Amino acid sequence: MNIVILGAGAIGSLFGALLSKKNDVVLIGRTSHVNAIRKNGLTIDGKTQLNMKISAEDAVDAVSFSVDLLIVTVKSYDTESAIDQAKQIIHNKTVVLSLQNGLDNIKAIEHVVDRRQIIVGVTTHGAFFSKPGCIKHTGVGKTILGELDGETSDRIKNIENVFNKSGIETVVSKNIIEDMWVKAVVNSCINPITAFFGCSNGYLLENPLLEKIVEKVCLESTNVANAYGMNLSRQIMIKKTKEVIRETSENYSSMIQSVRKGRKTEIDSINGVLVDIGRTYDVDVSLNEILVSLVKTFSNQ
Ligand SMILES: NC(=O)c1ccc[n+]([C@@H]2O[C@H](COP(=O)([O-])OP(=O)(O)OC[C@H]3O[C@@H](n4cnc5c(N)ncnc54)[C@H](OP(=O)(O)O)[C@@H]3O)[C@@H](O)[C@H]2O)c1
C-alpha cells in the first residue's frame, strides 16, 4: 500500500516507521525532522527500538506515487492548513485517515476531501517527540479504525489487515464516531486539569479534590456527548476515565507537554467543541468553559 503520513511528529513517525516495514511510506514533516531523518535515519526508542531509513519530505510535491492512504497526524489546530497543502496528492480513491484526538478534525478534512473518503482511527499508543529524527514510544496500545457510517467495508478491512501485518494491533469498529467521542470525553477531563495543575495523570486520583473535579467534568462532557446523539453511560464514562488515569498514571498529558513547551494546545478541539455543542443543545457546560479559559490564559493561547 502507498501511504503518506501527513504531520510526522510523535505518533505519525511511529506509525510511519511500523507501516514502512511492509508498505511504501513517505513521511511529511517539518524540515528539521526531515533533515535529521535523511542524515541519521529515523530513531525510535522506548517500547519500540529501531533506527531505519525512511522517505521523509517537508512538502507533498515530492510524493511520486499514487497515494492509497493518507494518515493525518498533525495536531487538530493544524488539520485544515495541512490537508489544504496535501490536496494535490489526494485523488478520488485516496482514503484519508484521521488518527488524531479532538472532535473537529473530520469537519476540517471535509473542506478538501469528500466525506466518503474519510475514515477515523483512535489509538491508545503513546509517543513523544524527543528531538528531530528521534521519537520515544512511551506506551504500546491498541488501534480502532472505522468508516464514518459504521460499515465494515472491504477497504477498512484491508487497512486493518495492513496495520496488523505491520505489528500495529488493530480492529475495525462499527461505531468509530462513538469511540472518538469516548476518547474526547476522557481527554476533556484529564488533559486540561493536568495541564493547569502541572501534575501527572495519576495525581488526579491521588488528590480527592481533583478526583471530584474529574468526576464532575466527566459527567458534564458525557451529557454533551449524549445530547449530540451518543449513548454513553455516565457511570461507565467515570469508570473508564479513572481506568485510563490508572493505566497512564506515570504519564504527563500531551496538553501539559504543550503548555510546558509554550506551544498551542488542543483545548479548542476537545473542551472548546464540547462547549460549542453543549450551548447549541442547551446543556450546562460551565466546567468545560472554565477549563478552556484556564488553559488558554495559562498557555497564552
Ligand atoms: N503522541 C501521542 O501519544 C498521541 C496518541 C494518540 C493520539 N495523538 C493525537 O495525534 C495528533 C498528533 O499528535 P502528536 O503528539 O504526534 O503531535 P506532534 O508531535 O506535534 O506531531 C505533529 C507534527 O506535524 C507537524 N506539522 C504540522 N503541520 C504540518 C504540515 N502542514 N506539514 C508537515 N508537518 C506539519 C508538526 O510540526 P510543528 O510542531 O512544527 O507544528 C509536528 O511535528 C494529535 O491530535 C494528538 O492528540 C497523539
The ligand as a Gaussian input file, in Angstrom:
#p B3LYP/6-31G(d) Opt

LIG

0 1
 N        1.543000      11.499000      20.741000
 C        0.658000      10.603000      21.168000
 O        0.968000       9.753000      22.026000
 C       -0.742000      10.580000      20.588000
 C       -1.540000       9.443000      20.820000
 C       -2.816000       9.401000      20.267000
 C       -3.279000      10.466000      19.534000
 N       -2.496000      11.556000      19.354000
 C       -3.030000      12.660000      18.570000
 O       -2.354000      12.666000      17.307000
 C       -2.200000      14.005000      16.838000
 C       -0.715000      14.287000      16.664000
 O       -0.099000      14.231000      17.936000
 P        1.488000      14.202000      18.112000
 O        1.740000      14.066000      19.562000
 O        2.095000      13.228000      17.190000
 O        1.835000      15.693000      17.659000
 P        3.225000      16.265000      17.153000
 O        4.350000      15.504000      17.743000
 O        3.161000      17.732000      17.363000
 O        3.206000      15.919000      15.591000
 C        2.597000      16.692000      14.594000
 C        3.703000      17.110000      13.646000
 O        3.135000      17.636000      12.456000
 C        3.893000      18.783000      12.100000
 N        3.091000      19.573000      11.172000
 C        2.073000      20.437000      11.422000
 N        1.575000      20.923000      10.263000
 C        2.305000      20.371000       9.272000
 C        2.283000      20.497000       7.870000
 N        1.396000      21.291000       7.239000
 N        3.177000      19.777000       7.147000
 C        4.075000      18.981000       7.762000
 N        4.140000      18.819000       9.091000
 C        3.264000      19.508000       9.837000
 C        4.169000      19.451000      13.427000
 O        5.179000      20.415000      13.315000
 P        5.200000      21.652000      14.385000
 O        5.366000      21.018000      15.713000
 O        6.368000      22.457000      13.939000
 O        3.905000      22.361000      14.243000
 C        4.587000      18.240000      14.250000
 O        5.929000      17.911000      14.028000
 C       -2.886000      14.888000      17.891000
 O       -4.226000      15.124000      17.545000
 C       -2.812000      14.049000      19.147000
 O       -3.795000      14.398000      20.099000
 C       -1.217000      11.635000      19.852000

